[in-house]
């Protein structure tokens, strides 16, 4: 309550305690919202990326991913699976701007020849802006 009445008088006295229960309730609701929304903001195609020592570059607001899994399954964006032979046509339909960068996520167990086969298909289709995605390499303390 905001006011208390002492036993011996009828005057109201202010209560200086802060009620933090509504604040805690709001924080818990926000925590739940962020816990649910965080996994949704990542790419959902599972791939075991290699690590890279290069400085990470800023990502655009809406990057376009091409994922190559270890069994050579190609996935455009987050859900469209396509065969290697049909990659050019699927890219033309999904990404008409050939100057937009394609972020290539490749499983680390792929051979160099398999990765180059996909990159050759991209080049033949006219998509020359390709960026390779890797995990950030954990660095030890500077000596």
RANOR-V123082 format. One record per backbone hydrogen bond with DSSP energy under -0.5 kcal/mol. CO is the residue of the C=O (numbers start at 1). NH is the residue of the N-H. If there is no record, write none. Layout:
BEGIN
co nh
CO NH
CO NH
END
This chain:
BEGIN
co nh
2 15
4 6
4 13
6 9
11 6
13 4
14 16
18 20
20 24
21 25
22 26
23 27
24 28
25 29
26 30
27 31
28 32
29 33
30 34
31 35
32 36
33 37
34 38
35 39
36 40
37 41
38 41
39 42
44 46
47 49
48 108
50 135
52 137
60 63
63 65
64 103
65 77
66 105
67 69
67 75
68 107
69 72
72 74
73 69
74 82
75 67
76 79
76 80
79 81
80 76
82 74
84 87
86 90
87 91
88 92
89 93
90 94
91 95
96 98
97 100
98 128
98 129
101 64
101 103
102 104
102 131
103 66
103 105
104 106
104 133
105 68
106 50
107 110
111 115
112 116
113 117
114 118
115 119
116 120
117 121
118 122
119 123
120 124
121 125
122 127
123 126
126 128
128 130
129 102
131 104
133 106
135 52
END
